[in-house]
Amino acid sequence: MVSSYDTQWQLTEVKSPNLDHPVPVVAALNLPYVNNGHRFQTLNIYLPRTNQTNNLIGQPVVSLPMYLPADGIPCWQVHIHGGAWRDPQLTSTSIEPAAAHAFAGNDPKPPITAIISKNYTLSPFPTHPTLPYDPTKGDSSDPSRDGHHPDHIRDVLQGFDYLRTLGLHDDSYILSGHSAGACIAFQSTLRSPQAWGLDAAMEPPRPVAVVGMNGLYDLPGLVHDLGSSHASLKEVYQGFQSITFGPDQAKWEAPSPSHVPVDELEQRVKSGKVPRLIMIDQSAEDQLVPTNQADKLEARLNGIAGLRVVRGTRCEGRHAAPWEEGYMIWNNVQDILKHLG
């Protein structure tokens, strides 16, 4: 079992470009979720600053604080960042603008009492402008940046296993993801761990809802069905997906959420292993991801009996806007709470 006694709750601040002041929060930063892991096998937890959480400052992390919400209403959010599976500068801290909006109101009983953001092993990024990494060209080995599918999913599931020891359980949280993180969020919940060659015991606690924002859902389509608006990105997608998922494009359909096997998903819905609400949100102005990515996932999931699928309306502007601005992620979480209420 991973011990978090070496990490203590601390007082810190989070910021959003849309708020005129930083927001104080109580946080646990860079919590390892595996033993002897690398720098990206960690997660951050952010809590609103209240009388209760003030008492945690300086204490070891042993559980997630909570109150007793109405049945089926979650009190936590878990987030998976994007970055095309490879960007070492886009990490768990990218949730901080959203956390600033969530906790700016000084509510003694906020609707979400903890926001958790996970890191995970990245894939090599040979062309990064300032931090290139290419082990095939002799770069010193960096296990934190040498991942390939399904390593990203494995890490996220290991993070859930650790969070279970802190109190995470079925229907206690909303799972959110942006870009590649949205893909990982759906890979981790729509399909079983065995689908990725992982142990069945890695099945995560069931989120009550999953929201994907500006997500990558049809991997072959990101090369062969970009449309005229995004056709110039074909070589970019082909390049990094070949590193992440292997050069054989015939194998890219299997890990694509928009190609989830219908029979398998229907069985998981019947057995209660799938969140009861799916939200898919895509900015029409996204310069990196065409809207047909969201359309394909929505069409696939709409055909599954017992699965409620809604289209989000909060994402706007450029691809990175949801995490850079913060309020879009938080507004989607609030919309989910309304749907669940």
BELMO-V765414 format. One record per pair of residues at least 24 apart in sequence whose C-alpha atoms are under 7 Angstrom apart, sorted by the first residue. I is the first residue (numbers start at 1). J is the second residue. D is the distance in whole Angstrom. If there is no record, write none. Layout:
i: {I	I}
j: {J	J}
d: {D	D}
//
This chain:
i: {2	2	2	2	4	4	4	4	5	5	6	7	7	7	8	8	8	8	9	9	9	9	9	9	10	10	11	14	14	14	14	15	15	15	16	16	16	16	17	18	23	23	24	25	26	33	33	33	38	39	40	40	40	40	41	41	41	41	42	42	43	43	43	43	43	44	44	44	44	45	45	45	45	46	46	46	47	47	47	48	48	50	62	63	63	64	64	66	72	73	74	74	74	74	74	75	75	75	75	75	76	76	76	76	76	76	76	77	77	77	77	77	77	77	78	78	78	78	78	78	78	79	79	79	79	79	79	80	80	80	80	80	80	80	81	81	81	82	82	82	82	83	84	85	85	85	86	86	86	86	91	92	92	92	94	95	97	97	97	97	98	98	98	98	98	101	101	101	102	120	120	120	121	121	121	121	121	122	122	122	123	123	123	148	148	149	149	150	153	153	157	157	160	161	161	168	169	170	170	170	171	171	171	172	172	173	173	174	174	174	174	175	175	175	175	176	176	176	177	177	177	178	178	178	178	179	179	179	179	180	180	182	182	182	182	183	183	183	183	186	187	189	190	190	191	206	206	206	207	208	208	208	209	209	209	209	210	210	210	210	211	211	211	212	212	212	213	213	213	214	214	214	214	214	216	217	217	217	217	217	218	218	218	218	219	219	219	220	220	220	226	230	230	257	258	258	258	266	266	269	276	276	277	277	277	278	278	278	279	279	279	279	280	280	280	281	281	281	281	281	282	283	283	283	284	285	285	285	286	286	286	287	287	288}
j: {33	34	35	162	31	60	61	62	60	61	60	31	60	61	58	59	60	61	56	57	58	59	60	61	57	58	57	96	97	99	100	96	97	100	97	100	325	326	325	325	100	104	49	49	53	158	159	162	144	144	119	120	121	144	119	120	121	155	118	119	92	116	117	118	119	92	116	117	118	114	115	116	117	114	115	116	113	114	115	103	113	108	166	166	167	166	167	113	171	340	171	172	173	174	208	111	112	113	172	173	112	113	114	115	172	173	174	112	114	115	116	173	174	175	115	116	117	173	174	175	176	116	117	118	175	176	177	117	118	176	177	178	181	185	177	178	181	178	179	180	181	180	180	122	123	180	122	123	124	125	119	117	118	119	323	323	323	324	325	326	323	326	327	329	330	326	327	330	330	152	155	156	145	147	151	152	155	146	147	152	147	148	244	244	245	244	245	196	184	188	202	204	204	202	204	205	205	205	206	207	206	207	208	207	208	207	208	207	208	209	210	207	209	210	211	210	211	212	211	212	213	212	213	214	215	213	214	215	216	215	216	212	213	215	216	215	216	217	257	257	257	274	265	274	265	273	274	275	275	275	276	277	275	276	277	278	275	277	278	279	278	279	280	279	280	281	280	281	282	281	282	283	289	319	293	256	257	258	293	297	256	257	258	293	252	253	256	249	252	253	290	288	290	297	296	297	300	304	305	306	307	308	307	308	309	308	309	310	309	310	311	312	310	311	312	311	312	313	314	315	315	315	316	317	316	316	317	318	317	318	319	318	319	319}
d: {6	6	6	7	7	7	6	7	5	6	7	7	6	6	5	5	4	6	6	5	5	6	6	6	5	6	7	5	7	7	5	7	5	6	4	6	6	6	6	7	6	6	6	5	7	7	5	6	6	6	5	5	6	6	6	5	7	7	6	6	7	7	6	4	6	6	6	5	7	7	6	4	7	6	5	6	6	5	7	5	7	6	6	4	6	6	6	6	6	7	6	4	5	7	7	6	5	6	6	6	5	6	5	6	6	4	6	7	6	5	6	5	5	6	6	5	6	7	6	5	6	6	5	6	6	5	6	6	6	6	5	7	5	7	6	6	5	5	5	5	4	6	5	5	6	6	5	5	6	6	6	5	5	5	6	6	7	7	6	4	7	4	6	6	6	7	6	7	6	6	6	6	6	6	7	6	7	6	5	7	4	6	6	5	6	6	5	6	6	6	6	6	6	7	7	7	5	5	4	6	6	5	4	7	7	5	6	6	6	5	6	6	6	5	6	6	5	6	7	5	6	6	5	6	6	6	5	4	6	6	6	5	6	5	7	6	6	6	7	6	6	6	6	6	7	6	6	6	5	5	6	7	5	6	5	6	7	7	5	6	6	5	6	6	5	6	6	5	6	6	5	6	7	7	6	5	5	5	6	6	5	7	6	6	6	6	6	7	6	6	6	7	7	7	6	4	6	6	7	7	6	6	7	5	6	6	5	6	6	5	6	6	7	5	5	6	4	6	7	6	6	5	4	6	7	6	5	6	6	5	5	6	6	6}
//
